[in-house]
Amino acid sequence: MFSSSLRTADRESLALGCEIAPLKMPLETSRILIVKPSSLGDIVHTLPVVHALKRSLPGCFIGWIVQQAFAPLLAADQNIDAIYPIQIPSTSEPQAGRWAWLAAGKATLQTLQTLRKQFRQAPYDLILDLHASFRSGLLGWTNPGGMRIGFRDAKELNTLFQDQLVAVPAEVQHAQEKNLLFCKQLGINVAAEDFHLPCREEDREAAQIFLAEQGARGKQIIYANPAARWQTKFWPVERWAELADHFAAQGRLLVFGGSKQDVNYIAAITRLMRSQPVIAAGRLNLAQSAALISRSALYVGLDSGPMHIAALAKVPVVALFGPTHPERVGPWSVASRIIRAEGLHCLECRQRSCAHLACMKGISVQMVSDAAAALLES
């Protein structure tokens, strides 16, 4: 087991803001705990870190604390040895009520107690907190002992829970690059093979059966994700309908994906379509949806978790951006086109609500269809 305390010299280095050399520890047979409970895109950006760890340290044991909704995606990855699903309601979702913080607080206390019991029986040597929040610090603290590592620029007092801090150079902007700094801190090399989307055969079969039921034989599949957590990311429903009809006229099949919560919104789109809609939202679980995305010729959608799944699966991406930063959260290392209403002073505002939604309304169907055609032809 690793000591939970740092040498005095290391703590002084942290206080002075100096760099700390990669850990000099016998990691080959260590137990490593990942703390990254949400969101979907952030979880996808953490998978290459796990793949690099397992490839470099095949004898290590990797556990992951994750929200229950995202557990199916991790269950499909053979590099993850143990999953600790939790259910803590979000306080930042648009549908969260005024007392959401009370429910979240109660759930957090129950979760901490449960994890503490589990980790007492089988504690971890190394805790990697890639979530960088106060709550994730608490989650990692449930493990008795061990070396805790987090981001130096973390907010919400997260750094108080950590033994070592990962410095983030100013030139590192993208979330994927930032997560990979953990590998550098541990002296782990990252390889191209670490960037892949794990899919189980049964999930691929479920996706294939769904497509067969929709008469997809011989057609190019375009996976569309029209929903997101932020109201400011949404594109007008009539434009989604027009885009779907456009692809149908070309003999291509646009499939609307998403969760059960997205079904009503997607119905508002499909009511405006002239062609027959194909809806996977609510019919496939997360792992099956990931398999469907990996089977597609193109992803078209908003800045959301499925966009990052497509990128990791090496599926070309047409991404509609407005309030968020493409250089920070855009599709990583894949053929892609970022569509924006350029010239607006309010682009990248990171606001979750807006009275005019000019950034998304400024994206035309022609802009999206032209970008899609360029990627599909190439």
C-alpha positions in Angstrom: 0.0 0.0 0.0 1.1 3.5 -0.7 1.5 6.1 2.1 -1.2 8.8 2.1 1.3 11.4 3.0 3.9 13.3 0.9 7.5 14.0 1.9 8.0 17.4 3.4 9.9 18.5 0.3 7.0 17.6 -2.0 4.5 19.5 0.1 6.8 22.5 0.1 7.0 22.2 -3.7 3.2 22.3 -3.9 3.0 25.4 -1.7 5.5 27.2 -3.9 3.7 26.2 -7.0 6.6 24.1 -8.3 6.5 21.1 -10.5 6.6 17.6 -9.0 8.4 14.8 -10.8 6.4 11.8 -11.9 5.7 9.3 -9.1 8.4 6.8 -8.3 6.1 4.0 -7.2 5.7 0.3 -8.0 2.5 0.8 -10.1 2.6 -2.5 -11.9 0.4 -4.3 -9.4 -1.3 -1.3 -7.8 -5.0 -0.8 -7.3 -6.0 2.5 -9.0 -9.3 4.2 -8.4 -10.7 6.7 -11.0 -13.0 9.4 -9.6 -15.0 10.7 -12.6 -18.7 10.3 -11.9 -20.0 12.5 -14.8 -20.7 13.9 -17.3 -20.8 11.6 -20.3 -18.4 13.6 -22.4 -16.0 13.9 -19.5 -16.2 10.1 -18.9 -15.4 9.5 -22.6 -12.3 11.8 -22.2 -11.1 9.7 -19.3 -11.3 6.3 -21.1 -8.0 6.8 -23.0 -6.3 7.4 -19.6 -7.6 4.1 -18.3 -6.6 2.4 -21.6 -3.0 3.8 -21.3 -2.7 2.7 -17.7 -3.9 -0.9 -18.4 -1.7 -1.2 -21.5 1.4 0.0 -19.6 0.5 -1.7 -16.3 -1.4 -4.9 -17.3 -1.1 -6.2 -13.7 -2.9 -3.2 -12.1 -6.5 -3.2 -10.9 -8.7 -0.3 -12.0 -11.9 0.8 -10.3 -14.2 3.7 -11.2 -16.7 5.7 -9.3 -19.4 6.7 -11.8 -23.0 7.8 -11.9 -25.4 4.9 -12.4 -26.6 6.2 -15.8 -23.1 6.0 -17.3 -22.2 2.6 -15.8 -23.3 0.6 -18.9 -20.7 2.3 -21.0 -17.9 1.4 -18.6 -19.2 -2.1 -18.2 -18.4 -2.6 -21.9 -14.7 -1.8 -21.3 -12.5 -4.8 -20.3 -9.8 -2.5 -19.0 -12.0 -1.6 -16.0 -12.0 -4.2 -13.3 -14.6 -2.8 -10.9 -17.4 -0.2 -11.2 -18.9 1.6 -8.2 -22.2 3.1 -9.5 -23.6 6.0 -7.5 -26.9 8.0 -7.7 -26.5 11.6 -6.7 -29.1 13.9 -8.3 -27.7 16.9 -10.2 -28.4 20.4 -8.8 -27.4 22.1 -12.1 -29.9 20.4 -14.5 -32.6 22.7 -15.9 -35.3 20.4 -14.5 -33.7 20.4 -11.0 -36.1 21.8 -8.4 -35.4 24.4 -5.8 -34.8 21.6 -3.2 -32.5 19.6 -5.4 -29.6 20.5 -3.2 -31.3 18.8 -0.2 -31.8 15.6 -2.1 -28.3 15.7 -3.5 -26.9 16.3 0.0 -28.8 13.3 1.4 -27.7 11.1 -1.4 -24.1 12.2 -1.1 -24.0 11.2 2.6 -25.5 7.8 1.9 -23.1 7.3 -1.0 -20.1 8.2 1.1 -21.1 5.7 3.8 -21.6 2.9 1.2 -18.2 3.6 -0.5 -16.4 3.8 2.8 -17.6 0.3 3.7 -16.6 -1.1 0.3 -13.1 0.5 0.3 -12.4 -0.7 3.8 -12.6 -4.2 2.5 -10.5 -3.6 -0.5 -8.7 -0.2 -0.4 -7.0 1.4 -3.4 -3.3 2.5 -3.6 -3.8 5.4 -5.9 -6.8 7.7 -6.3 -7.0 9.8 -9.5 -9.6 12.6 -9.1 -10.2 13.8 -12.7 -13.5 15.4 -11.7 -12.0 18.3 -9.7 -14.9 19.2 -7.5 -15.6 19.3 -3.7 -17.9 16.3 -4.0 -15.3 14.3 -6.0 -12.8 15.1 -3.3 -15.1 13.6 -0.7 -15.7 10.5 -2.9 -12.0 9.9 -3.2 -11.6 10.5 0.5 -13.8 7.5 1.3 -10.8 5.3 0.4 -8.7 4.7 3.5 -5.1 5.7 2.8 -3.7 5.7 -0.7 -2.0 8.5 -2.7 -4.5 11.1 -4.0 -3.8 13.0 -7.2 -5.9 15.9 -8.6 -5.7 19.0 -10.8 -3.8 22.0 -9.5 -6.4 24.3 -11.0 -9.4 22.5 -9.5 -12.1 24.6 -7.9 -14.4 24.1 -4.9 -11.5 23.3 -2.5 -10.8 20.1 -4.3 -7.0 20.6 -3.9 -7.3 20.2 -0.1 -8.1 16.5 -0.6 -5.1 15.8 -2.7 -1.6 14.6 -1.9 -0.2 15.6 -5.4 -1.4 18.1 -7.9 -1.2 17.9 -11.7 -0.1 21.2 -13.2 -2.0 22.3 -16.3 0.2 24.3 -18.7 -1.4 27.4 -20.2 -1.2 25.9 -23.7 -3.3 22.9 -22.7 -6.8 23.8 -23.6 -8.8 20.7 -24.6 -10.3 18.5 -21.9 -8.8 15.4 -23.4 -5.3 16.9 -23.3 -5.8 17.9 -19.7 -6.9 14.4 -18.6 -3.8 12.9 -20.3 -1.6 14.9 -18.0 -2.4 12.3 -15.3 -0.5 9.8 -17.5 2.4 12.1 -17.7 2.4 12.6 -13.9 2.5 8.8 -13.5 5.3 8.3 -16.1 2.9 6.5 -18.5 3.3 6.9 -22.2 0.1 7.4 -24.3 -0.3 5.6 -27.6 -2.7 5.8 -30.5 -4.2 2.5 -29.6 -5.4 3.9 -26.3 -8.0 6.0 -28.2 -10.7 3.5 -29.0 -14.4 3.0 -28.0 -15.0 -0.4 -26.3 -18.1 -2.2 -27.5 -19.5 -5.6 -26.5 -20.7 -8.0 -29.2 -24.2 -8.1 -27.6 -24.4 -4.3 -27.9 -23.4 -4.4 -31.5 -26.0 -7.0 -32.2 -28.7 -5.0 -30.5 -27.8 -2.0 -32.7 -27.8 -4.1 -35.8 -31.2 -5.6 -35.0 -32.6 -2.1 -34.5 -31.2 -0.9 -37.8 -32.6 -4.0 -39.6 -36.0 -3.3 -38.1 -35.8 0.3 -39.6 -35.0 -1.0 -43.1 -31.5 0.3 -43.0 -30.0 -2.3 -45.4 -27.8 -0.6 -48.0 -28.1 2.9 -46.5 -25.6 5.1 -45.0 -26.4 5.7 -41.3 -26.2 9.2 -39.9 -26.5 9.4 -36.1 -28.1 12.7 -35.0 -28.1 13.9 -31.4 -30.4 16.9 -31.2 -30.6 17.3 -27.4 -28.2 18.6 -24.7 -28.2 19.5 -21.1 -28.1 23.3 -21.8 -31.0 25.2 -23.3 -28.5 27.4 -25.2 -27.2 24.5 -27.2 -30.5 23.6 -28.9 -31.0 24.0 -32.6 -34.5 24.9 -33.9 -36.7 21.8 -34.3 -37.8 22.8 -37.8 -34.2 22.8 -39.0 -33.6 19.3 -37.7 -36.7 18.1 -39.6 -35.5 19.7 -42.8 -32.1 18.2 -42.4 -33.6 14.7 -41.8 -35.7 15.1 -44.9 -32.7 16.2 -46.9 -30.7 13.1 -46.0 -33.8 10.9 -46.7 -34.0 12.4 -50.2 -30.4 11.3 -50.7 -31.2 7.7 -49.7 -29.4 8.1 -46.4 -30.9 7.3 -43.0 -30.8 9.8 -40.2 -31.3 8.2 -36.8 -32.3 10.4 -33.9 -30.5 9.1 -30.8 -30.7 10.1 -27.1 -32.1 9.0 -23.8 -35.7 8.5 -22.7 -35.8 12.1 -21.5 -35.2 13.3 -25.0 -38.1 11.4 -26.6 -40.7 14.2 -26.3 -38.3 16.7 -27.7 -37.5 14.5 -30.7 -41.2 14.0 -31.3 -41.5 17.7 -31.8 -39.0 17.4 -34.6 -40.4 14.3 -36.3 -43.9 15.8 -36.4 -42.5 18.3 -38.9 -40.8 15.8 -41.1 -42.1 14.7 -44.5 -40.0 11.5 -44.5 -40.4 8.5 -42.1 -38.5 9.3 -38.9 -36.2 6.8 -37.2 -35.8 7.2 -33.5 -33.4 5.2 -31.4 -33.8 7.4 -28.3 -35.4 5.5 -25.5 -35.1 2.2 -27.3 -31.3 1.5 -26.9 -29.3 1.9 -23.7 -26.1 3.9 -23.5 -23.8 1.0 -24.5 -26.1 0.0 -27.4 -26.3 3.6 -28.5 -22.5 3.8 -28.5 -22.4 0.7 -30.7 -24.9 2.3 -33.1 -22.7 5.4 -33.2 -19.7 3.4 -34.0 -21.7 1.7 -36.8 -22.6 5.1 -38.4 -20.9 6.9 -41.3 -21.4 10.3 -39.7 -22.4 12.0 -36.4 -24.4 15.2 -36.7 -25.3 16.9 -33.5 -24.8 19.3 -30.6 -21.8 19.6 -28.2 -22.7 16.7 -26.0 -21.5 13.3 -24.8 -22.5 11.4 -27.9 -20.3 13.7 -30.0 -17.3 12.6 -27.9 -18.4 8.9 -28.2 -18.4 9.4 -32.0 -14.9 11.0 -32.0 -13.5 8.2 -29.9 -15.0 5.7 -32.3 -13.3 7.6 -35.2 -16.7 8.4 -36.7 -16.6 11.8 -38.6 -18.3 14.6 -36.7 -20.4 17.6 -37.7 -20.8 19.6 -34.5 -23.0 22.6 -33.9 -21.4 25.0 -31.5 -22.7 28.1 -29.8 -22.1 28.8 -26.1 -19.2 26.5 -25.7 -15.5 26.5 -26.8 -14.6 24.1 -29.6 -10.9 24.3 -28.7 -11.7 23.1 -25.2 -14.5 20.6 -25.7 -14.7 20.0 -29.5 -14.3 16.6 -31.2 -10.9 15.2 -30.5 -8.6 13.8 -33.1 -11.2 12.9 -35.7 -12.3 14.2 -39.1 -14.8 16.9 -38.2 -16.4 20.2 -39.1 -17.4 22.8 -36.4 -20.4 24.8 -37.5 -20.9 28.2 -35.8 -22.6 31.5 -36.5 -19.3 33.4 -36.8 -19.1 37.0 -36.0 -21.4 37.1 -32.9 -19.9 38.9 -29.9 -21.6 36.5 -27.6 -20.2 33.2 -29.0 -18.6 31.0 -26.3 -20.6 32.8 -23.5 -21.0 29.5 -21.5 -24.5 30.7 -20.4 -27.0 27.9 -19.9 -30.0 30.1 -20.6 -30.5 32.9 -23.2 -33.3 35.1 -24.4 -32.4 35.2 -28.1 -30.3 32.1 -28.9 -28.7 33.9 -31.8 -25.7 31.6 -31.9 -27.7 28.5 -32.7 -30.4 30.2 -34.8 -27.6 31.6 -36.9 -26.7 28.1 -38.1 -28.5 27.2 -41.3 -29.5 23.8 -42.6 -27.3 24.5 -45.7 -24.3 25.0 -43.5 -24.8 21.7 -41.8 -25.7 19.7 -44.9 -22.6 21.1 -46.8 -20.3 20.1 -44.0 -21.9 16.6 -43.9 -21.5 16.2 -47.6 -17.8 17.2 -47.4 -17.1 14.6 -44.8 -19.2 11.8 -46.4 -17.5 12.4 -49.8 -14.0 12.4 -48.3 
